[in-house]
Amino acid sequence: MMGIPQPMIRVAAVALVALALTPALWVLASNRDIPQFGTYQDDGLFLIGAKSLSEHQGYRISNLPGEPFQTKYQPLHALVLAAIWSINGNFPANLWLVSIYQAVVLVSFIALSGLLFRSFRFSPLESAALCAFLALSPWIIYWATVPFSDYLFAALVAATFLLLNRADANHRLFLAAGITAAAACMTKSAGLLILPAVLVGSFRRRDWRSAGVFLIPVLPAIVGWTLWTNGHRELSDQPILWYYTDYIGAFLKNGGLRALPDIFPHNIVSIMTASGSVVLHNLPDTMPGRFLCILVLAAMVTGAVRIVKRTGLIEYPVFCLLLALTLSVWNFSPSVRLMLPMLPLLAIGLYLEGGVLAQLIRRSLQGPSLEKNAFGNRVAAYMILAGMVVGCLYGIRQNSIFIARQIPALLQQSRESTARSREVFRWCRASLPSSAVVLASDDTLVYLYTGLKSVRPVPNSVAFYTNDHAGMLANFTHLDQVTRAFGITHILISPGDYETEFEAGDRQRILRLLVDNPKHKTIYSAGGFTVLEIEAPGVSVGFVP
């Protein structure tokens, strides 16, 4: 790059990032109706909390009977959605505004990742190339089509460590990093992991004054949210309510500690496969691909070591390590979206290890021809180089097909499914009493489309790790307890219910328990949807007033 003016290099870097973002922005713009909305529930719960906030009802889970406070999800993402709801409170017409917000946080995450790369002393073009790798990753694009809090969180994490990397002894930057870290803590529970990562860096530098400045905005955010949740959380012996309101409580009460020997190996494999799928969307689908996933994860680890040795900046790698450890013991299988804050480190690791491999190939090709084994080394180098080129071209082709064809196809399937669901939602709104409480997998959509209270029969996720079928089915085999706790009057069964969570035999048993119960009367059946009325609904004895 000698002789090229720095402004031109920076312009080229920005242009490369902008070009790489084009496919993601095209996908988001083409699906601004957010066809997958509600499929994964979290996004619906955030929007319900936002609706409650915008209507000055507090931060509540309004779809549940009794409308308990939302003490599980931190409120910053919901506050942004509340502002959107205040602009347009007409659901689902307001989803196009949500999609704009989602595009903004995606671009912010990529841009801040680029600045984070620069803070680790990568050149503008190197940083732009690493950003392009992230922006063109199919699963990063796919998950961006759903308005989770993960992208806002990942952007705030990148901003925090960018500021810390540049702070040196500048207390203003430490304070700014503390503010962004506080925002991250108010976006997701994983934001708490920033705190020990910063303390490790402060201990390493023996710089406690800067750490104190950093903690000024962070500690009030953590303490304030903790006190608020402890003061507003509903006390109940109902496992479904634990799921809705309490991360740690649900984990402990459902036997998460006892299940750690089963959870840990399963989640380690999930982290490995998710890491590989960032590079190639279907890499974990074959045995050779799963081996390459191990190499990708190893590259992230060795890259973290290299970047610490190269820069002395340890905070961000420590945070990624803590996040990986947390994901490995939690009762939820890690995915690309949950690993999003770690992915800049994954890009760094792949780039640095790729550079090491390139140096080895160059040495083998440029070594003296009379050197012992020189011919064999060159043949091996050419074979590795050819394999890398073929692999890169194959990966680019496969990922391009996935982005251009398969993601739109998946979203179109969701759009058609939602369109079919709206028919039964319209029927429910017109036919069921306003006091009805519906048991439904699409609980958030039932509430947002009909205004009726709704409950999802969430299974004990720990039971899936321990292969405890009785635990998996407990909410259905003891359905009378669930109906009494929440005052459930109706059950909505949709065509795809319980397919992804349960094995075929368990799903068939669930459907029999729901449909064949003599207390359940079919009052609607069309298009694969069934609405059951519970003829003698139990009286609520739980948290419902």
Stockholm file with secondary structure:
# STOCKHOLM 1.0

chainA/1-545         MMGIPQPMIRVAAVALVALALTPALWVLASNRDIPQFGTYQDDGLFLIGAKSLSEHQGYRISNLPGEPFQTKYQPLHALVLAAIWSINGNFPANLWLVSIYQAVVLVSFIALSGLLFRSFRFSPLESAALCAFLALSPWIIYWATVPFSDYLFAALVAATFLLLNRADANHRLFLAAGITAAAACMTKSAGLLILPAVLVGSFRRRDWRSAGVFLIPVLPAIVGWTLWTNGHRELSDQPILWYYTDYIGAFLKNGGLRALPDIFPHNIVSIMTASGSVVLHNLPDTMPGRFLCILVLAAMVTGAVRIVKRTGLIEYPVFCLLLALTLSVWNFSPSVRLMLPMLPLLAIGLYLEGGVLAQLIRRSLQGPSLEKNAFGNRVAAYMILAGMVVGCLYGIRQNSIFIARQIPALLQQSRESTARSREVFRWCRASLPSSAVVLASDDTLVYLYTGLKSVRPVPNSVAFYTNDHAGMLANFTHLDQVTRAFGITHILISPGDYETEFEAGDRQRILRLLVDNPKHKTIYSAGGFTVLEIEAPGVSVGFVP
#=GR chainA/1-545 SS CTTSCHHHHHHHHHHHHHHHHHHHHHHHHHTTTCTTTTTTSHHHHHHHHHHHHHTTSCSBCTTSTTCCBCCSSCSHHHHHHHHHHHHCCCTTTTHHHHHHHHHHHHHHHHHHHHHHHHHTTCCHHHHHHHHHHHHTCHHHHHHTTSCCSHHHHHHHHHHHHHHHHHHTTCHHHHHHHHHHHHHHHTTCGGGGGHHHHHHHHHHHHTCHHHHHHHHHHHHHHHHHHHHHHHHHCCCCSCHHHHHHHCHHHHHHHTTTTTTHHHHHHHHHHHHHHHHHHHHSTTGGGSHHHHHHHHHHHHHHHHHHHHHHHHHCCCHHHHHHHHHHHHHHHSSSCCCTTTTGGGHHHHHHHHHHHHHHHHHHHHHHHHSCTTSTTHHHHHHHHHHHHHHHHHHHHHHHHHHHHIIIIIHHHHHHHHHHHHHHHHHHHHHHHHHSCTTCEEECTTHHHHHHHHCCEEECCCCCHHHHHHTCHHHHTHHHHTHHHHHHHHTCCEEEECTTTTTTTSCHHHHHHHHHHHHSCTTEEEEEEETTEEEEEESSCCCCCSSCC
#=GC SS_cons         CTTSCHHHHHHHHHHHHHHHHHHHHHHHHHTTTCTTTTTTSHHHHHHHHHHHHHTTSCSBCTTSTTCCBCCSSCSHHHHHHHHHHHHCCCTTTTHHHHHHHHHHHHHHHHHHHHHHHHHTTCCHHHHHHHHHHHHTCHHHHHHTTSCCSHHHHHHHHHHHHHHHHHHTTCHHHHHHHHHHHHHHHTTCGGGGGHHHHHHHHHHHHTCHHHHHHHHHHHHHHHHHHHHHHHHHCCCCSCHHHHHHHCHHHHHHHTTTTTTHHHHHHHHHHHHHHHHHHHHSTTGGGSHHHHHHHHHHHHHHHHHHHHHHHHHCCCHHHHHHHHHHHHHHHSSSCCCTTTTGGGHHHHHHHHHHHHHHHHHHHHHHHHSCTTSTTHHHHHHHHHHHHHHHHHHHHHHHHHHHHIIIIIHHHHHHHHHHHHHHHHHHHHHHHHHSCTTCEEECTTHHHHHHHHCCEEECCCCCHHHHHHTCHHHHTHHHHTHHHHHHHHTCCEEEECTTTTTTTSCHHHHHHHHHHHHSCTTEEEEEEETTEEEEEESSCCCCCSSCC
//
